[in-house]
Amino acid sequence: CSRALHASAVASNVLFCSSTCQEKAVVQSDQAAARVQLFAIERGVCKLCGLDAHELFRRVAALEPPMRYQELMQANFALPKKFEKLLTDPKEGMFWQADHIVPVSEGGGEADLANFRTLCTMCHVKE
């Protein structure tokens, strides 16, 4: 934040002028925090195709490995070339990503949560 802090705030180790400013700084510096905040808003549903990637992850994780492949195929979830981990040890990050709408290479890394959207892995690869 570029706002000057009052001397009492500096003395009490308050580093941000507001909670909004603090949340923006956290999102910019911590990808995991951005993902958690984005999930609270969008619940793991892809903004491009509408796939509920969080629910797909929950279903797949609850199954035994032989049945996971069938569940992924039924959901039309394209398997990456190296998909063994997806079947043996699925993690939610394999199903959806917090995508920068304006790419980091174009200045999007300095933006707040408004520059993020949920994309399923398949849509994220296409982007």
PyMOL commands that set and color helices and strands:
alter all, ss='L'
color gray80, all
select helices_A, chain A and resi 7-11+19-29+31-42+53-62+65-74+84-88+92-94+104-106+108-110+113-115+121-126
alter helices_A, ss='H'
color red, helices_A
select strands_A, chain A and resi 96-100+116-120
alter strands_A, ss='S'
color yellow, strands_A
deselect
rebuild
show_as cartoon
